[in-house]
Amino acid sequence: TATWEEVCVPVVEESMIRGAMWAVREDPGLDPDHPARPADDEAYLARALAARLKSCTLPLAVHCLRHVARPPGVPLRDVAARYDALLGQPSVAQQRRLQAALRAVRGVRTCAGPNP
C-alpha cells in the first residue's frame, strides 16, 4: 500500500496538467496561442486563477484519501467494516470535515491563500 508521501508528486503533477486543460476549456483565451489571450500578465493571471479555482479538486481528493478512504491510524479491517456498514458513504463526522475542507478551498482568492 502506497502512502500519500510516496504518490504526492505524481498526483500533484497530474492535477496541475489536468487543471491547465480545464482552465483553457473554461477560458480559451488562456491558451498562449489564442488571439484573445490578454497581453497584460496581471489580467492573464487573474483570469487563469479564476478558471483554476473552479476546478480545485486536488485538495478535495487529498482530503478524501487521507480522512475518508483510510483515516490515519485506522486499521484496514475497520475501514472495510465501516465501508460495508455505510455502503461506501462517509460517516457524518467525515462529511462535516469534508464540508469544512470544501469551505476552506472555496475561500481561496489568491495563489497565497490558505492550503487546506
Secondary structure, 3 states (H helix, E strand, C coil): CCCHHHHHHHHHHHHHHHHHHHHHHHCHHHCCCCCCCCCCHHHHHHHHHHHHHCCCCHHHHHHHHHHHHCCCCCCHHHHHHHHHHCCCCCCHHHHHHHHHHHHHHHCCCCCCCCCC
